[in-house]
Amino acid sequence: MIEEANLRLVQEIYEFFSRGDIAAILNVIDQEADLEFEGPNAIPWAGTWRGRDGWTRFFQTLAGNADEIAVDMKPFAAQGGNVVTVGRYRARVKRTGQRIDSPLAHFWTIRNGMVVNCREFTNTATEAAAFTARAEAGND
């Protein structure tokens, strides 16, 4: 059944991400796939990232600006070529030291076994605040 295959594909993407295997993720991304993350300019990875090159730049931007990244997604639901999942996203902003802890939803579109679109929904106010907060002073 197509839904089961699409569900498995998306679950594998999260497994690849948790291992830091971005190359494996890119192997299941269509050459023209879009990654859409609407948010304010304060969030460096906000915007629409097109094609594998765009997805690569997205992951580079994410890694360049945040660490201690953890994504926990459950449950998953599939219908035809669409998979949706919700969960939590946690990270630390490198520049400010502030932590992000936000609900997260992803809406994936799969065609012929390849991702053609992913739309991300998160608490962008929380993320923007973590980027615009003053860096915590290390001197006590």
C-alpha positions as CSV (number, residue, x, y, z in Angstrom):
1,M,0.0,0.0,0.0
2,I,1.3,3.4,-1.0
3,E,0.5,5.0,2.4
4,E,2.7,2.4,4.3
5,A,5.7,3.0,1.9
6,N,5.4,6.8,2.3
7,L,5.0,6.5,6.1
8,R,8.1,4.3,6.2
9,L,10.1,6.8,4.0
10,V,9.3,9.7,6.3
11,Q,10.1,7.8,9.4
12,E,13.5,6.8,7.9
13,I,14.2,10.5,7.2
14,Y,13.9,11.2,11.0
15,E,16.1,8.3,11.7
16,F,18.7,9.6,9.3
17,F,18.4,13.0,10.8
18,S,18.9,11.7,14.3
19,R,22.2,10.0,13.1
20,G,23.3,13.2,11.3
21,D,23.2,11.4,8.0
22,I,22.1,14.3,5.8
23,A,23.4,12.5,2.6
24,A,20.9,9.7,3.2
25,I,18.1,12.3,3.5
26,L,19.2,14.0,0.3
27,N,19.0,10.7,-1.5
28,V,15.3,10.6,-1.0
29,I,14.7,14.2,-1.9
30,D,13.5,15.0,-5.5
31,Q,15.8,17.3,-7.5
32,E,13.1,19.9,-7.5
33,A,11.7,19.4,-3.9
34,D,10.8,22.4,-1.8
35,L,11.3,22.8,1.9
36,E,9.0,25.5,3.2
37,F,9.5,27.2,6.6
38,E,7.6,30.4,7.1
39,G,9.0,32.6,9.8
40,P,10.6,36.0,10.5
41,N,14.1,36.9,9.3
42,A,15.5,36.5,12.8
43,I,15.4,32.7,12.2
44,P,18.3,32.0,9.8
45,W,16.6,28.9,8.3
46,A,13.3,30.5,7.6
47,G,12.2,30.6,3.9
48,T,11.7,28.3,1.0
49,W,14.6,26.0,0.1
50,R,14.4,24.6,-3.4
51,G,16.0,21.5,-4.8
52,R,18.7,19.3,-3.2
53,D,21.0,22.3,-3.2
54,G,18.5,24.3,-1.2
55,W,17.9,21.4,1.2
56,T,21.7,21.1,1.6
57,R,21.9,24.9,2.4
58,F,19.0,24.5,4.9
59,F,20.8,21.8,6.8
60,Q,24.1,23.7,6.7
61,T,22.3,26.8,8.0
62,L,20.7,24.8,10.8
63,A,24.0,23.2,11.9
64,G,25.8,26.6,11.6
65,N,23.4,28.3,13.9
66,A,22.1,25.6,16.4
67,D,23.4,22.6,18.2
68,E,22.1,20.1,20.7
69,I,19.3,19.5,18.1
70,A,16.7,16.9,18.9
71,V,13.5,16.1,17.0
72,D,10.9,13.7,18.4
73,M,8.0,13.1,16.1
74,K,4.9,11.0,16.9
75,P,2.3,10.1,15.7
76,F,2.5,9.8,11.9
77,A,-0.5,9.7,9.5
78,A,-0.5,9.0,5.8
79,Q,-3.1,9.5,3.1
80,G,-2.1,8.9,-0.5
81,G,1.0,10.9,-1.2
82,N,0.9,12.9,2.0
83,V,2.4,12.2,5.4
84,V,1.9,14.4,8.4
85,T,3.6,14.1,11.8
86,V,3.8,16.2,14.9
87,G,6.2,16.3,17.8
88,R,8.8,18.5,19.5
89,Y,11.9,20.3,18.4
90,R,14.7,21.2,20.8
91,A,18.0,23.0,20.1
92,R,20.4,25.6,21.5
93,V,21.2,28.7,19.5
94,K,25.0,28.9,19.2
95,R,25.2,32.7,19.2
96,T,23.0,33.4,22.2
97,G,23.1,30.2,24.1
98,Q,19.3,30.3,24.3
99,R,17.3,27.1,24.1
100,I,14.5,26.4,21.7
101,D,11.7,24.0,22.8
102,S,8.8,24.1,20.4
103,P,6.0,22.0,19.1
104,L,6.6,21.0,15.5
105,A,4.5,19.7,12.6
106,H,5.7,18.5,9.2
107,F,3.5,18.0,6.2
108,W,5.3,15.8,3.6
109,T,4.4,15.2,0.0
110,I,5.8,12.1,-1.6
111,R,5.7,11.2,-5.3
112,N,7.2,8.0,-6.8
113,G,9.1,7.3,-3.6
114,M,10.7,10.7,-3.4
115,V,10.0,13.8,-1.2
116,V,8.7,16.6,-3.4
117,N,7.7,19.0,-0.6
118,C,7.9,19.4,3.1
119,R,6.1,22.2,5.0
120,E,7.2,22.9,8.5
121,F,5.1,24.5,11.2
122,T,6.5,25.5,14.6
123,N,6.3,28.2,17.2
124,T,8.3,30.8,15.3
125,A,8.0,33.4,18.0
126,T,9.9,31.0,20.4
127,E,12.6,30.4,17.8
128,A,12.9,34.1,16.9
129,A,13.2,35.0,20.6
130,A,16.0,32.6,21.1
131,F,17.9,34.3,18.3
132,T,17.3,37.8,19.4
133,A,17.9,37.4,23.1
134,R,21.1,38.7,24.5
135,A,23.8,36.2,24.9
136,E,24.0,35.0,28.5
137,A,26.9,36.5,30.4
138,G,29.5,33.8,31.4
139,N,30.8,35.9,34.2
140,D,29.2,35.5,37.6
